[in-house]
Amino acid sequence: MAPDSELDYIKAFLEKIHTTHTVATIETTRNINIIEDAQSILVYTGEILDVNYNIIEKQYKISYKDATEGALNSTLYALINGINKLNKRETITDYTKPNSLLGMKLLSTTKDWYNIGSSWYANATIVAWWITE
């Protein structure tokens, strides 16, 4: 299915930089623990931070679940590298940046181990800039 919303575009980006993970959105999955895959990602709906003429700045929370801390660290590094590639207009395998997406930045991350299936969890917050037509 082709992406048709900003949330879909963020999900498609994450699927291409995290090829071993199951990626879902809050629209279809309410909790990351519902995803049975040990390597999973849940993307939340964006919140508008600022509007400047035809540029909209939105913040997205992304939840990660991985089996080990090392795997979780690799996943977070992949997010940083993916954002850098996107902003430099470098090739990301099988990903086409939508014209409306101007760029992204990583705002923050948190990481914890929970005894819920012995998994490591992290939350990342990214900011994306979108241009309206």
Secondary structure, 3 states (H helix, E strand, C coil): CCCCCHHHHHHHHHHHHCCCCEEEECCCCCCHHHCCCCCEEEECCCEEEEEECCEEEEEEEEEEEECCHHHHHHHHHHHHHHHHHHHHCCCCCCCCCCCCEEEEEEEEEEEEEECCCCEEEEEEEEEEEEECC
